[in-house]
Amino acid sequence: MTDAEKIKMLEKITGKKPLHRPDGKETMQELHGVRSDKTCRECIHCKRLLYGRTIYKCDLWHVNHSQKTDIRVTGPACGKFKPHEIK
């Protein structure tokens, strides 16, 4: 699978096109603040993807195949945190 195909698949999964941040913010935490009481893993926006290895992306952040947009699931959540719904 080519990088372009992977990006299209990410767009299909998340419903969002890749964005480029003109404001220079590098993380969701820089953009929306930090919630130190929660982690990204606990958030509904944390998406697990398998590409020969497991990577995690935030579906609120710009989506592309770069490692730069991978998130650390053990890191503190951002201000846009939403918990998983328990059924």
C-alpha positions in Angstrom: 0.0 0.0 0.0 1.4 3.4 -1.0 1.5 6.4 1.4 -1.2 8.1 -0.7 -3.5 5.0 -0.3 -2.8 5.0 3.5 -3.7 8.7 3.7 -6.9 8.1 1.8 -7.8 5.3 4.1 -7.2 7.5 7.1 -9.4 10.2 5.6 -12.1 7.5 5.1 -11.8 6.3 8.7 -11.8 9.8 10.3 -13.9 11.7 7.7 -11.3 14.5 7.7 -8.8 15.7 5.2 -5.2 16.5 6.2 -4.7 20.0 7.4 -1.6 22.1 7.6 -1.3 24.2 10.7 -0.3 27.8 9.8 -0.1 28.8 13.5 2.9 26.5 14.2 1.2 24.6 17.0 2.8 21.1 17.2 0.4 19.3 19.5 -3.3 19.3 20.6 -2.0 20.2 24.1 -0.4 23.3 22.8 -3.5 24.2 20.9 -6.2 23.4 23.5 -4.4 23.2 26.9 -3.6 20.2 29.0 -5.8 17.9 31.2 -3.3 16.3 33.4 -6.0 14.1 35.1 -6.7 12.1 31.9 -4.6 10.5 29.1 -5.1 10.4 25.4 -5.7 6.6 25.6 -9.0 7.4 27.6 -10.3 9.7 24.9 -12.8 8.9 22.2 -10.8 10.8 19.6 -7.7 8.4 20.0 -7.6 6.1 17.1 -5.5 2.9 16.9 -4.1 2.1 13.4 -2.1 -0.9 12.3 0.6 -0.5 9.7 3.0 -3.3 10.4 3.1 -1.7 13.9 0.5 0.0 16.0 0.3 3.7 15.8 -2.2 6.1 17.4 -3.6 9.3 15.9 -6.1 11.9 17.2 -9.0 12.3 14.8 -9.2 16.0 15.8 -5.7 16.7 14.6 -4.5 16.8 11.0 -4.2 13.3 9.7 -1.3 12.1 7.6 1.2 9.3 7.5 3.9 11.2 9.2 5.3 10.1 12.6 5.0 13.7 13.6 1.3 13.4 13.9 1.4 10.2 16.0 0.2 10.7 19.6 1.5 9.2 22.8 -1.4 7.5 24.5 0.2 7.7 27.9 0.6 11.5 27.6 -1.8 14.0 29.2 -5.0 14.6 27.3 -5.8 18.0 25.7 -8.7 20.3 26.5 -10.9 18.6 23.8 -10.9 15.4 25.8 -14.1 13.3 25.6 -14.3 10.0 27.5 -15.3 6.8 25.8 -19.0 6.1 26.2 -19.7 3.1 28.4 -22.6 1.0 27.1 
